[in-house]
Amino acid sequence: MPSLKVTVERIDGYCNQPMLVGDYIIIDGGRLIIPEGKHMCVWALQSMMPIFPVLQRAEIKDGDWATKVNQFCCPDPKGLVHYRIERIESP
């Protein structure tokens, strides 16, 4: 099962957490890995969580809609934090 890396790609508003461009987390199966000294906004995380199992499938074939899912935006309309989601090898 591939892991996922979720990285803050850009911020078009004001994030009061504050998340910073380049901040990231790793989703490894059911584990959430956060680099020491960093954090993750739970509101942004909960908006992305439903897609994690789909993106962690062992195989995603060409044409599968999941191949087109690689970006999410924070649900806070004032924050506008954009995240990039990538499949990676397990850490």
C-alpha positions as CSV (number, residue, x, y, z in Angstrom):
1,M,0.0,0.0,0.0
2,P,1.5,3.3,-1.0
3,S,1.7,6.2,1.5
4,L,0.6,9.7,0.8
5,K,2.4,13.0,1.3
6,V,0.2,16.0,1.8
7,T,2.0,19.3,1.3
8,V,0.9,22.9,1.7
9,E,1.4,24.2,-1.9
10,R,0.2,27.7,-1.5
11,I,-1.9,30.0,0.6
12,D,-4.2,32.5,-1.1
13,G,-5.8,33.8,2.1
14,Y,-5.1,33.9,5.8
15,C,-4.4,30.7,7.7
16,N,-4.8,31.2,11.5
17,Q,-3.3,27.8,12.4
18,P,-0.8,28.9,10.8
19,M,0.1,26.3,8.1
20,L,3.1,27.4,6.0
21,V,4.0,26.6,2.4
22,G,6.1,23.5,2.4
23,D,4.6,22.0,5.6
24,Y,3.6,18.4,5.1
25,I,2.3,15.3,6.7
26,I,2.6,11.6,5.7
27,I,-0.4,9.2,5.7
28,D,1.1,5.7,6.0
29,G,-1.8,3.2,6.1
30,G,-3.8,4.3,9.1
31,R,-0.9,6.3,10.6
32,L,-0.6,10.0,10.5
33,I,3.0,11.1,10.6
34,I,3.7,14.8,11.4
35,P,7.3,16.1,11.4
36,E,8.5,17.1,14.8
37,G,7.6,20.7,15.8
38,K,4.9,20.9,13.1
39,H,1.2,20.4,13.2
40,M,-1.8,19.9,10.9
41,C,-5.1,21.7,10.8
42,V,-7.8,19.3,11.8
43,W,-10.4,21.0,9.7
44,A,-8.3,20.7,6.6
45,L,-7.4,17.1,7.5
46,Q,-11.0,16.1,8.0
47,S,-12.0,17.4,4.6
48,M,-9.3,15.3,2.9
49,M,-9.7,12.1,5.0
50,P,-12.4,10.5,2.8
51,I,-10.1,10.4,-0.2
52,F,-7.1,8.8,1.6
53,P,-8.2,5.2,1.3
54,V,-9.0,5.6,-2.4
55,L,-5.5,7.1,-3.1
56,Q,-3.8,4.4,-1.0
57,R,-5.2,1.5,-3.1
58,A,-2.4,-0.8,-4.2
59,E,-3.1,-0.1,-7.8
60,I,-4.8,2.8,-9.6
61,K,-5.3,2.1,-13.3
62,D,-5.1,4.7,-16.1
63,G,-8.4,6.3,-16.5
64,D,-9.4,5.8,-12.9
65,W,-10.9,9.1,-11.6
66,A,-8.5,8.9,-8.6
67,T,-5.5,9.6,-11.0
68,K,-7.0,13.1,-11.3
69,V,-7.2,13.8,-7.5
70,N,-4.0,15.5,-6.3
71,Q,-5.1,18.8,-4.8
72,F,-7.4,20.0,-2.0
73,C,-8.3,23.4,-0.7
74,C,-8.9,24.1,3.0
75,P,-12.6,24.3,3.8
76,D,-12.1,27.7,5.4
77,P,-13.1,30.3,2.7
78,K,-10.8,32.9,4.4
79,G,-7.8,30.5,4.6
80,L,-7.6,29.2,1.0
81,V,-4.8,26.9,1.9
82,H,-4.0,24.6,-1.1
83,Y,-2.6,21.1,-0.5
84,R,-0.9,18.7,-2.9
85,I,-1.4,15.0,-2.3
86,E,1.2,12.6,-3.7
87,R,1.5,8.8,-3.6
88,I,4.9,7.9,-2.2
89,E,6.7,4.8,-1.0
90,S,6.2,4.0,2.7
91,P,8.6,5.7,4.9
